Amino acid sequence: RTIVSHAPASLRAALCLEITRFFTCRPLYTALCARTCYNCGKFGAYLYVPTCSRVCFRCFTEEQKFLPMTK
């Protein structure tokens, strides 16, 4: 209920990507409540939906493991 009220776009993204079969709402809620990047510990402004974890801009755009497709 809290996710629907405060972060409906995150839930919508998880449903559209059909990854809700891999995790429940609890990890999504935990990630939304987190403040730090899963990778480096700095402020995590973004939700990396495939792993349901918080990431910062630098890690999201530069770290190979957060790129869904490689060049």
CNS distance restraints for C-alpha pairs under 8 A (distance, minus, plus):
assign (resid   1 and name CA) (resid   5 and name CA) 6.26 0.50 0.50
assign (resid   2 and name CA) (resid   6 and name CA) 5.95 0.50 0.50
assign (resid   2 and name CA) (resid   7 and name CA) 7.74 0.50 0.50
assign (resid   3 and name CA) (resid   7 and name CA) 4.98 0.50 0.50
assign (resid   3 and name CA) (resid   8 and name CA) 6.16 0.50 0.50
assign (resid   3 and name CA) (resid  10 and name CA) 7.98 0.50 0.50
assign (resid   3 and name CA) (resid  11 and name CA) 7.02 0.50 0.50
assign (resid   3 and name CA) (resid  29 and name CA) 6.66 0.50 0.50
assign (resid   4 and name CA) (resid   8 and name CA) 4.70 0.50 0.50
assign (resid   4 and name CA) (resid  11 and name CA) 7.08 0.50 0.50
assign (resid   7 and name CA) (resid  11 and name CA) 6.81 0.50 0.50
assign (resid   8 and name CA) (resid  12 and name CA) 6.05 0.50 0.50
assign (resid   9 and name CA) (resid  13 and name CA) 6.06 0.50 0.50
assign (resid  10 and name CA) (resid  14 and name CA) 6.31 0.50 0.50
assign (resid  10 and name CA) (resid  47 and name CA) 7.91 0.50 0.50
assign (resid  10 and name CA) (resid  49 and name CA) 7.90 0.50 0.50
assign (resid  11 and name CA) (resid  15 and name CA) 6.21 0.50 0.50
assign (resid  12 and name CA) (resid  16 and name CA) 6.01 0.50 0.50
assign (resid  13 and name CA) (resid  17 and name CA) 6.06 0.50 0.50
assign (resid  13 and name CA) (resid  49 and name CA) 7.47 0.50 0.50
assign (resid  14 and name CA) (resid  18 and name CA) 6.15 0.50 0.50
assign (resid  14 and name CA) (resid  19 and name CA) 5.68 0.50 0.50
assign (resid  14 and name CA) (resid  20 and name CA) 5.93 0.50 0.50
assign (resid  14 and name CA) (resid  49 and name CA) 6.49 0.50 0.50
assign (resid  15 and name CA) (resid  19 and name CA) 6.54 0.50 0.50
assign (resid  15 and name CA) (resid  20 and name CA) 6.04 0.50 0.50
assign (resid  19 and name CA) (resid  23 and name CA) 7.22 0.50 0.50
assign (resid  19 and name CA) (resid  50 and name CA) 6.97 0.50 0.50
assign (resid  20 and name CA) (resid  24 and name CA) 6.38 0.50 0.50
assign (resid  23 and name CA) (resid  27 and name CA) 6.73 0.50 0.50
assign (resid  23 and name CA) (resid  28 and name CA) 7.88 0.50 0.50
assign (resid  24 and name CA) (resid  28 and name CA) 7.10 0.50 0.50
assign (resid  25 and name CA) (resid  29 and name CA) 6.03 0.50 0.50
assign (resid  26 and name CA) (resid  30 and name CA) 6.13 0.50 0.50
assign (resid  27 and name CA) (resid  31 and name CA) 6.05 0.50 0.50
assign (resid  27 and name CA) (resid  52 and name CA) 6.68 0.50 0.50
assign (resid  28 and name CA) (resid  32 and name CA) 6.15 0.50 0.50
assign (resid  28 and name CA) (resid  52 and name CA) 5.84 0.50 0.50
assign (resid  28 and name CA) (resid  53 and name CA) 7.78 0.50 0.50
assign (resid  29 and name CA) (resid  33 and name CA) 6.22 0.50 0.50
assign (resid  30 and name CA) (resid  34 and name CA) 6.24 0.50 0.50
assign (resid  31 and name CA) (resid  47 and name CA) 7.35 0.50 0.50
assign (resid  31 and name CA) (resid  52 and name CA) 6.33 0.50 0.50
assign (resid  31 and name CA) (resid  53 and name CA) 5.24 0.50 0.50
assign (resid  31 and name CA) (resid  54 and name CA) 5.89 0.50 0.50
assign (resid  32 and name CA) (resid  47 and name CA) 7.38 0.50 0.50
assign (resid  32 and name CA) (resid  54 and name CA) 7.44 0.50 0.50
assign (resid  34 and name CA) (resid  44 and name CA) 7.86 0.50 0.50
assign (resid  34 and name CA) (resid  54 and name CA) 6.90 0.50 0.50
assign (resid  35 and name CA) (resid  43 and name CA) 5.83 0.50 0.50
assign (resid  35 and name CA) (resid  44 and name CA) 5.58 0.50 0.50
assign (resid  35 and name CA) (resid  45 and name CA) 7.43 0.50 0.50
assign (resid  35 and name CA) (resid  54 and name CA) 7.35 0.50 0.50
assign (resid  36 and name CA) (resid  40 and name CA) 7.98 0.50 0.50
assign (resid  36 and name CA) (resid  41 and name CA) 5.09 0.50 0.50
assign (resid  36 and name CA) (resid  42 and name CA) 5.25 0.50 0.50
assign (resid  36 and name CA) (resid  43 and name CA) 4.49 0.50 0.50
assign (resid  36 and name CA) (resid  44 and name CA) 4.52 0.50 0.50
assign (resid  36 and name CA) (resid  45 and name CA) 7.92 0.50 0.50
assign (resid  36 and name CA) (resid  54 and name CA) 6.55 0.50 0.50
assign (resid  36 and name CA) (resid  55 and name CA) 7.14 0.50 0.50
assign (resid  36 and name CA) (resid  56 and name CA) 7.67 0.50 0.50
assign (resid  37 and name CA) (resid  41 and name CA) 4.68 0.50 0.50
assign (resid  37 and name CA) (resid  42 and name CA) 5.30 0.50 0.50
assign (resid  37 and name CA) (resid  43 and name CA) 5.67 0.50 0.50
assign (resid  37 and name CA) (resid  44 and name CA) 4.11 0.50 0.50
assign (resid  37 and name CA) (resid  45 and name CA) 7.76 0.50 0.50
assign (resid  37 and name CA) (resid  53 and name CA) 7.81 0.50 0.50
assign (resid  37 and name CA) (resid  54 and name CA) 5.06 0.50 0.50
assign (resid  37 and name CA) (resid  55 and name CA) 4.13 0.50 0.50
assign (resid  37 and name CA) (resid  56 and name CA) 5.33 0.50 0.50
assign (resid  38 and name CA) (resid  44 and name CA) 7.51 0.50 0.50
assign (resid  38 and name CA) (resid  53 and name CA) 6.24 0.50 0.50
assign (resid  38 and name CA) (resid  54 and name CA) 5.55 0.50 0.50
assign (resid  38 and name CA) (resid  55 and name CA) 5.67 0.50 0.50
assign (resid  39 and name CA) (resid  55 and name CA) 6.70 0.50 0.50
assign (resid  39 and name CA) (resid  59 and name CA) 7.06 0.50 0.50
assign (resid  40 and name CA) (resid  59 and name CA) 7.61 0.50 0.50
assign (resid  42 and name CA) (resid  56 and name CA) 6.68 0.50 0.50
assign (resid  43 and name CA) (resid  55 and name CA) 7.66 0.50 0.50
assign (resid  43 and name CA) (resid  56 and name CA) 5.91 0.50 0.50
assign (resid  44 and name CA) (resid  54 and name CA) 5.16 0.50 0.50
assign (resid  44 and name CA) (resid  55 and name CA) 4.41 0.50 0.50
assign (resid  44 and name CA) (resid  56 and name CA) 4.09 0.50 0.50
assign (resid  44 and name CA) (resid  57 and name CA) 7.43 0.50 0.50
assign (resid  45 and name CA) (resid  54 and name CA) 6.91 0.50 0.50
assign (resid  45 and name CA) (resid  55 and name CA) 6.36 0.50 0.50
assign (resid  45 and name CA) (resid  56 and name CA) 5.44 0.50 0.50
assign (resid  45 and name CA) (resid  57 and name CA) 7.01 0.50 0.50
assign (resid  46 and name CA) (resid  54 and name CA) 5.62 0.50 0.50
assign (resid  46 and name CA) (resid  55 and name CA) 5.27 0.50 0.50
assign (resid  46 and name CA) (resid  56 and name CA) 6.06 0.50 0.50
assign (resid  46 and name CA) (resid  57 and name CA) 7.08 0.50 0.50
assign (resid  46 and name CA) (resid  60 and name CA) 7.88 0.50 0.50
assign (resid  47 and name CA) (resid  52 and name CA) 6.66 0.50 0.50
assign (resid  47 and name CA) (resid  53 and name CA) 5.74 0.50 0.50
assign (resid  47 and name CA) (resid  54 and name CA) 4.65 0.50 0.50
assign (resid  47 and name CA) (resid  55 and name CA) 6.17 0.50 0.50
assign (resid  48 and name CA) (resid  52 and name CA) 5.62 0.50 0.50
assign (resid  48 and name CA) (resid  53 and name CA) 5.32 0.50 0.50
assign (resid  48 and name CA) (resid  54 and name CA) 5.94 0.50 0.50
assign (resid  48 and name CA) (resid  55 and name CA) 6.42 0.50 0.50
assign (resid  48 and name CA) (resid  60 and name CA) 7.82 0.50 0.50
assign (resid  48 and name CA) (resid  66 and name CA) 7.75 0.50 0.50
assign (resid  49 and name CA) (resid  53 and name CA) 6.76 0.50 0.50
assign (resid  55 and name CA) (resid  59 and name CA) 6.32 0.50 0.50
assign (resid  55 and name CA) (resid  60 and name CA) 6.04 0.50 0.50
assign (resid  56 and name CA) (resid  60 and name CA) 6.00 0.50 0.50
assign (resid  57 and name CA) (resid  61 and name CA) 6.08 0.50 0.50
assign (resid  58 and name CA) (resid  62 and name CA) 5.71 0.50 0.50
assign (resid  58 and name CA) (resid  63 and name CA) 7.52 0.50 0.50
assign (resid  59 and name CA) (resid  63 and name CA) 4.94 0.50 0.50
assign (resid  59 and name CA) (resid  66 and name CA) 7.29 0.50 0.50
assign (resid  60 and name CA) (resid  66 and name CA) 5.74 0.50 0.50
assign (resid  60 and name CA) (resid  67 and name CA) 7.51 0.50 0.50
assign (resid  61 and name CA) (resid  66 and name CA) 7.47 0.50 0.50
assign (resid  61 and name CA) (resid  67 and name CA) 7.47 0.50 0.50
assign (resid  62 and name CA) (resid  66 and name CA) 7.89 0.50 0.50
assign (resid  63 and name CA) (resid  67 and name CA) 7.02 0.50 0.50
assign (resid  64 and name CA) (resid  70 and name CA) 7.71 0.50 0.50
